[in-house]
């Protein structure tokens, strides 16, 4: 990323027993860190079989 960056996608995947909770915690942590250091509001999504696309 650079000062000219306007969009990024960060992908996290996990398959262990607590994966859903761990990925949700990771996404929240990353969004908080980005919001604290970047002049943009992070938009996040947790994709699944029921919600397979980021909209």
Secondary structure, DSSP 8 states (H G I E B T S, - for coil): --TT-----------STTHHHHHHHHHHHHHHHHHHHSSS--------SSS-S--
